[in-house]
Amino acid sequence: MPHPTNRAPADGREDAAGTIWFTIRQAAAFIGGSPQTIYSWERRGHLTNPRRDERGRRVYSQQQIAAAHRTARQNTAAVRRVA
């Protein structure tokens, strides 16, 4: 799976500052995973302080998603080294 920062912006919405924002479903498609992965990252604290879109849905920036993905990969690698 390509690293999120190397992927083309999926269906995210770009704001005036050029930041791309994803709903949970769009973020899951961006990383090639499922919405449950995004919910799991929220519970574990990898994704914090979501913005809300005009419909009240949580949205995360492309940078937040990439950072959470990187943290999850690092945690997985650390667990494999210990085991």
C-alpha positions in Angstrom: 0.0 0.0 0.0 1.5 3.4 -0.9 2.3 5.8 1.8 -0.7 8.3 2.3 1.4 11.3 1.5 2.4 9.7 -1.9 -1.2 9.1 -2.9 -3.3 11.4 -5.0 -5.9 13.3 -3.0 -9.0 11.0 -3.1 -12.4 12.8 -2.8 -11.3 15.1 0.0 -12.4 18.7 0.1 -9.8 21.5 -0.3 -10.1 24.7 1.7 -8.9 28.2 0.8 -5.5 27.5 2.4 -5.0 24.4 0.3 -5.6 21.9 3.1 -7.4 18.8 2.0 -10.1 17.5 4.4 -11.5 14.0 4.5 -14.6 12.5 6.2 -14.0 9.2 7.9 -15.2 7.2 4.9 -13.0 9.3 2.5 -10.0 8.9 4.9 -10.5 5.1 4.9 -10.5 5.1 1.1 -7.4 7.3 1.1 -5.4 4.8 3.2 -6.9 1.8 1.5 -8.5 0.6 4.8 -11.9 0.6 6.3 -13.8 3.2 8.4 -13.2 0.9 11.4 -9.5 1.6 11.1 -10.2 5.4 11.4 -12.5 4.8 14.4 -9.8 2.7 16.0 -7.2 5.5 15.5 -9.7 8.0 17.1 -10.1 5.7 20.2 -6.4 5.2 20.5 -5.7 9.0 20.3 -3.9 9.0 17.0 -6.6 11.3 15.5 -7.6 14.2 17.8 -9.4 17.5 17.4 -11.5 16.8 14.3 -13.1 19.7 12.5 -16.8 19.5 11.6 -18.1 20.0 8.1 -21.4 21.8 7.3 -23.3 18.6 8.0 -21.7 18.0 11.4 -19.5 15.1 10.2 -15.9 14.8 11.6 -13.3 15.7 9.1 -9.5 15.3 9.3 -6.8 16.9 7.3 -4.6 14.9 4.9 -1.7 15.6 7.3 -3.6 14.2 10.3 -4.4 11.0 8.4 -0.8 10.6 7.2 0.5 11.1 10.7 -1.9 8.6 12.3 -1.1 6.1 9.5 2.7 6.6 10.3 2.1 6.1 14.0 0.0 3.0 13.5 2.8 1.5 11.3 5.5 2.3 13.9 3.4 0.7 16.6 2.9 -2.4 14.5 6.6 -2.6 13.8 7.5 -2.2 17.5 5.1 -5.0 18.5 6.6 -7.3 15.9 10.1 -6.6 17.3 9.0 -7.5 20.8 7.2 -10.7 19.8 
